[in-house]
Amino acid sequence: MPEIRETVLPGVGVRYELSTTTGTRLGVVAHRHGRRDLLVYDRADPDAARELVALTAAESAALAVMLGGSFPVDGPGSAGRAAGGAAEAGRAAGRGHPIGPFAVDWVPVPPGSPYAGRSIATAGVRSITGVSIVAVLRHDAAYPTPGPDFCLQAGDTALVVGTPDGVEALVELLEG
């Protein structure tokens, strides 16, 4: 199974890349709001895309099904482990999974965040954005159901539930 490389694009989403056995480099940029950009990289210039196809969330899901994929929900960093591997690039990248009027999202606390070192309550996460932090990943440790006194740290990844607008507000809040 090819290795899928994952790069977080702050404020944008996640880029996934793989190389085929024929040497073609493919990529998917999974935007936070559901859009996907399918990229075919130029062989002569590996940093340039020779083709970019913008897909809606529904179109990317349909393409994933056509390719025989599934939509695992393993959280960030799961691209290489996911059953069906390449299908991971077609899912919402752990970013903004819609559940009715709600969204479930993985939100990083970036370096330099004005909220790093502050508790969830002090940061005003729920009162400002309406979003609940239901778990925090820190290095290799998981902190399920962190209380309001739990202090966020740069490099943490919070599993959050809220409206799509609330999740986006939280991202903006943490980015300062």
Solvent accessible surface area in square Angstrom, and as a share of the most:
residue,aa,sasa,rsa
1,M,169,0.76
2,P,72,0.45
3,E,124,0.56
4,I,15,0.07
5,R,91,0.33
6,E,54,0.24
7,T,52,0.30
8,V,70,0.40
9,L,38,0.19
10,P,101,0.64
11,G,45,0.43
12,V,59,0.34
13,G,2,0.02
14,V,1,0.00
15,R,68,0.25
16,Y,6,0.02
17,E,19,0.08
18,L,27,0.13
19,S,47,0.31
20,T,45,0.26
21,T,148,0.86
22,T,103,0.60
23,G,42,0.41
24,T,23,0.13
25,R,57,0.21
26,L,55,0.28
27,G,2,0.02
28,V,23,0.13
29,V,17,0.09
30,A,0,0.00
31,H,37,0.17
32,R,24,0.09
33,H,136,0.61
34,G,15,0.15
35,R,114,0.42
36,R,7,0.03
37,D,8,0.04
38,L,50,0.25
39,L,15,0.08
40,V,29,0.17
41,Y,15,0.06
42,D,47,0.24
43,R,148,0.54
44,A,97,0.75
45,D,67,0.35
46,P,72,0.45
47,D,131,0.68
48,A,38,0.29
49,A,47,0.36
50,R,141,0.51
51,E,93,0.42
52,L,97,0.48
53,V,60,0.35
54,A,60,0.47
55,L,27,0.13
56,T,75,0.43
57,A,53,0.41
58,A,77,0.60
59,E,85,0.38
60,S,7,0.05
61,A,35,0.27
62,A,54,0.41
63,L,48,0.24
64,A,6,0.05
65,V,97,0.56
66,M,151,0.67
67,L,141,0.70
68,G,69,0.66
69,G,24,0.23
70,S,56,0.36
71,F,84,0.35
72,P,24,0.15
73,V,107,0.62
74,D,74,0.39
75,G,2,0.02
76,P,38,0.24
77,G,42,0.41
78,S,0,0.00
79,A,2,0.01
80,G,52,0.50
81,R,169,0.62
82,A,4,0.03
83,A,81,0.63
84,G,50,0.48
85,G,0,0.00
86,A,58,0.45
87,A,7,0.06
88,E,1,0.01
89,A,13,0.10
90,G,15,0.15
91,R,3,0.01
92,A,18,0.14
93,A,1,0.01
94,G,1,0.01
95,R,12,0.04
96,G,22,0.21
97,H,33,0.15
98,P,102,0.64
99,I,106,0.54
100,G,69,0.66
101,P,102,0.64
102,F,102,0.42
103,A,2,0.01
104,V,30,0.17
105,D,2,0.01
106,W,28,0.10
107,V,1,0.00
108,P,45,0.28
109,V,1,0.01
110,P,29,0.18
111,P,121,0.76
112,G,78,0.75
113,S,8,0.05
114,P,70,0.44
115,Y,30,0.11
116,A,35,0.27
117,G,56,0.54
118,R,86,0.31
119,S,16,0.11
120,I,21,0.11
121,A,62,0.48
122,T,84,0.49
123,A,2,0.01
124,G,12,0.12
125,V,1,0.00
126,R,160,0.58
127,S,102,0.66
128,I,108,0.55
129,T,17,0.10
130,G,52,0.50
131,V,0,0.00
132,S,30,0.19
133,I,18,0.09
134,V,53,0.30
135,A,17,0.13
136,V,0,0.00
137,L,56,0.28
138,R,33,0.12
139,H,171,0.76
140,D,154,0.80
141,A,45,0.35
142,A,67,0.52
143,Y,79,0.30
144,P,97,0.61
145,T,114,0.66
146,P,19,0.12
147,G,29,0.28
148,P,92,0.58
149,D,116,0.60
150,F,32,0.13
151,C,63,0.38
152,L,0,0.00
153,Q,82,0.37
154,A,53,0.41
155,G,57,0.55
156,D,1,0.01
157,T,27,0.16
158,A,1,0.00
159,L,38,0.19
160,V,0,0.00
161,V,51,0.29
162,G,6,0.06
163,T,67,0.39
164,P,70,0.44
165,D,118,0.61
166,G,6,0.06
167,V,5,0.03
168,E,36,0.16
169,A,40,0.31
170,L,0,0.00
171,V,8,0.04
172,E,107,0.48
173,L,29,0.14
174,L,1,0.00
175,E,75,0.34
176,G,80,0.76
